[in-house]
Amino acid sequence: MRGDEGAINWTIRIILLVMIFVIAFFLTGCKVEETKEEKVKDLDYTICDESKLPDALVELIQEKRKEPFKLTYRTKDYLYIVVGYGAQDRTDLSILLKELYLTENAIFVETQLESTQGEKLEEDKMSYPWIAIKCQLYDLQVIFK
């Protein structure tokens, strides 16, 4: 008999705990916002090399460059969108910016790594292709396609 009472007490405790979490979720004002992909406008941008980037961003790129990465960096005036393709054993690579546009609640960006001639580097040598896109500052999330 006591075993049944203990199981019932645990069941009641679990139900109460779940109810508390549900109530807390609704009281905190959390909401799920759908990201819309409908283009509002294309964004004006500048492709930047290291010399045109903030020093802190250059350091960040250097730290991350060995593995593929995607990041955003904001200054008081600009938004930088950076995509890196990690270590590559070739030098004939270029990065194409396929899309950069504004929607109602996000910025969408799509890049593509392309090879032109298939030239490989000498053994144990690597290149680290990345692209840095500078555009107007928006307080929106960036979605990488």
N, C-alpha and C positions, 0 to 999 in steps of 0.2 A: 504494500500500500504506500509506504513512504517513497519508494522509487517513482511511482506514478506522480505523486505530488511534486517531487523535485523536477521531473520532466515538464510538468505543467508550469511551474514557476520559471524555468528557463525559457520556455516558449513565450510566456507573457513578457519577460524581460526583453527578448529579442524583438517582439512586436512593438513594444514601447520604444526601444532604441531606433527602430526603423521609422516610426512615426515622428520622433524628435528630429531625425535627419531630414525627413520630407518637409516638415514645418519650417526648419531652419533654412532649407533651400529656397522656399517660397518667400520667406521674410527678408532674405538678403537681397532680393531684387535681381537675382541672376536671370539672364535671358539668353537664348540662343538666337544669334543673328545670322541670317542667311547671306552669304556673299554672292552678290549678283555679278555676272560676267558681261552684262550688256554694256558695250562701250559708250561712254559719254564723249570722250575725245582722246585723240593721240596726244602724248606728252612731248614737249620739246625737251631735248636732252643733249648732253655733250659726253663723248667717250673720253675718258681721262687716262693718261699714263701716270706713273708714280710721281712725276714732278708736279702734277696738278692736284694731288690728293693731300689731305691733312696727314701730318706725320703719324698720328695715332692710328689712322686707317691703314697706312702703309705697313706699320708694325703688325697689325692684326692680319693682314693678307700674308705677310711673310711667315707668321706663326701657323696659319691654316693651309698654306699652299700645297703641301704634300698630299693632302686628301681632297676629294671634291667638297666644295662648300658653297653655301648661298648665305649672304648676309646683307643687312641694311645698316647704314651709318648716317646719323643725322647731326648736322651742325645747326647753328642758329639760322642759317640762310638756305641750306641745301639738303637734299636727300641724296645719298649715294647708295646705289644698288650694285652689289658685287657678286659675280658668279665665277667660281674657280673650278677647274676640271681636274685637279690633282696632277700627280706625276705622270708625264707622258714621255715615251722613248723616241720622240720625233720632233723636228723643228718646223715642219711644213704645215702647221696648224693655224687656223684662224677661227675666231669666234664671231658668229653672225648674230646680231640683235634682230630677232624675227618680229617681236611685238613689244610695245611698251605703251600701255594705255590706261586711262582713268575710267573707273566705273563709279556708280553712286556711292559705294562704300569701300573701295579697295583700288590698289594699283596692280595691274597684271603685267608680268614680264616673262618673255620667253627668249632663250638664247639657244644656240646650237653650235657645237664644235665640229669644224670641217677640216678635212685633210685635202691638200691640193695635189701633191705628187707622190706621197708615200716614202719620203726620205726619212730613214731612221738615223738616230744618233749613235755615236760610238757606244760600245758596251759600257755600262755603269754610268752613263750620262743621262740626265733628264731635263726636260723643260717643264714649266709649270704655268700653263696658259690660264689667264683670267681676264675678265672684262670688268671695268668700273664705269658705271653710268651715273652721271650727275644730272639731277633735274630739280625742278622747283620743289620746295619743302611742302609736303602734305602730311597731315596727321592721320594717316590711313595705314592699314596693314598692306603689306606687299605680298602678293601671291605669285609664286614661281611656278610656271607651267612646265 
